[in-house]
Amino acid sequence: ERSEVEGARPPSDAAKKVKIGIYFVTWWALNVVFNIYNKKVLNAFPFPWLTSTLSLACGSFIMLFSWATRLVEPPNTHPQFWKNLFPVSVYHTIGHVAATVSMAKVAVSFTHIIKSAEPAFSVLVSRIFLRETFPFQVYLSLLPIIGGCALSAVTELNFNMIGFMGAMISNLAFVFRNIFSKKGMKGKDISGMNYYACLSMMSLLILTPFAIAVEGPQVWAAGWQTALSQIGPQFIWWVVAQSIFYHLYNQVSYMSLDEISPLTFSIGNTMKRISVIVSSIIIFHTPVQPVNALGAAIAILGTFVYSQDLENL
Ligand code: 3PG
């Protein structure tokens, strides 16, 4: 599939933009559905380590099935590929479980307001660890992002430290994941879809023993019974939906990461959070104070300013 694309004439800039636009909108829509079902599940069944594991297991199963039936051509991987994938999988696992733990403790909107600071983390990580430098105005545009998030955090009605820290840890872990994923895909004969499939499988292997140690089958069984008796059989479908949509939105996000820089990815991800924040506030009737909403708006506007600065580099 890849060689066909490589053999063909390079797509025009406009065609590429349309393709990325379609990826972005699909990614955001799938993510909204994931966030709603994920929170519905966590409200009834507060075991984020298991729900995170099930999301990865579902994605791994979907991709193994797609490879076995040749719906998707399996990638040609070498031991060195899996070795390089290991640290990326560690970051993916940490970022995923930390975000889910956060969402189990606080409103979905709050987790995503904090996660809208991801571009700021991206710049800081690139500066500190990769010694990349940015023009002064890029650093300046980080101020509203950080300030807006801080304002939202201090005025959050249901503030919870684990919820806050989970979202912050997720920001940091995902920035490393994105930078190393991009390096892992660049110039390699593996598509974004297959790269993410391998990433899910390795993350599943890493996360499973930790999930058993932190929560474990006994609490899961008891919690499952309680959730089933409170919600009814549709609870199972909520779990299935959150797992399938988790895989699908990540798969589409990796199909776009394959074509864009980790920074543009982080910006697209922050735009995505606007739809998640608005839809989750409506669906879950999240109480918001005006000053709390102002913080979120400043943070998100800050991302727009920041992306303008990057465009002009
Ligand atoms: C997760 O569970 O991985 C988070 O909900 C995802 O965070 P993201 O919105 O950064 O993908």
Boltz pocket constraint, residues with backbone or C-beta under 6 A from the ligand:
constraints:
  - pocket:
      binder: B
      contacts: [[A, 92], [A, 95], [A, 96], [A, 97], [A, 99], [A, 100], [A, 115], [A, 174], [A, 269]]
      max_distance: 6.0
